[in-house]
Amino acid sequence: MKDKPKTIIASLVDKKQNLQDQETSLKEAQLLVDTYGGQVEKIITQNASHQSGSTYIGSGKVQELKRLIEKKDIDILVINAHLKASQLFALAEAINDENTECKIWDRTQLILQIFKKHATTSEAKLQIKLAELNHRGPELSGMGIYMSQQAGGIGTRGVGETYTETIRRHWQKEIKTVENKLKKITLNRHQQMKSRKQSGIPTVSIIGYTNAGKTSLFNTISKKADKVQDALFATLDSSVSTIFLTNIGKKIFVSDTIGFIHDLPTQLIDAFKSTLLETVNADILLHVIDASDENMFLKVKTVNQVLTDLNLEKVQQMGYRTN
């Protein structure tokens, strides 16, 4: 793949839904591609009424994309939605042939690829692997079913079924292994948080939309030098520091963790629950907001929705505006 992989973004537009939200999602998809290191060559949209159950986008649009991918030598096609693994597989089958080799990703896979580039700790890498396994699992079994159907045409259906079950067992075993490793890390986090609770020192967790300035604020008040980057999801791991508030003469714990994003896939929230424990167990949530962002209110709404998903909407919240 080239240094700057050429990318097409395809998205369905539902005129019955909030068009501003959909436009924001599309802009965000472009930022995600840029963060990954890709170059957006073209954005293709289709009326949602033409949605296909098998390939998500309609058959006519699939053929249009196939021709465009061949003509422009596209490396990655990103579907700006969370697709079923079987739909991704069907799209790859319809678009790729002996002359074309294009990666077909949905929004979840694109985010996972970015996570992979930013992961530094064993915990983050395990969390990404767990999310990827959960996202790819149905794809693996779906491919096995597809192979069994093809084999059935020549009287060897049983071979395909056996292969499917072998893949499924291997997939389930991998998930269990990763989950067990994460449980050990989570247990260690619980012990650390328990010690902090017993100390009686309050904990403030810095939250916010990804790339809103959380880590910059954390570095400023903690005198740390955690990685700061003008990109989505530059921070994947939580970081905790003790600071002394001279005006009240008390210590507090401050934590920084992964940023939120519009339409964050459920499996990513589930996979990063061990990291998000720092937020879940905080006494106060300090919500960092980029006041110069034209989509500020939508992003505040998104953060609050994620907090609701984590059952944190009742935790005391404070605001801090950057820019």
ABEGO torsion letter per residue (X at the ends): XBABBBBBBBBBBBAABBAAAAAAAAAAAAAAAAAAGBBBABBBBBBAAABBAAAGBBAAAAAAAAAAAAAAGBABBBBBBBBBAAAAAAAAAAABBAABBBBBBBAAAAAAAAAAAABABAAAAAAAAAAAAAAAAAAAAAAAAAAAAAAAAAGAAAAAAAAAAAAAAAAAAAAAAAAAAAAAAAAAAAAAAAAAAAAGBBBBBBBEBBGAGAAAAAAAAAGBBBBBBBBBGABABBBBBBBBBAAAGBBBBBBBBBBBBBGBBAAAAAAAAAAAAAAAABABBBBBBBAABAAAAAAAAAAAAAAAAAGAAABBBBBBBBX
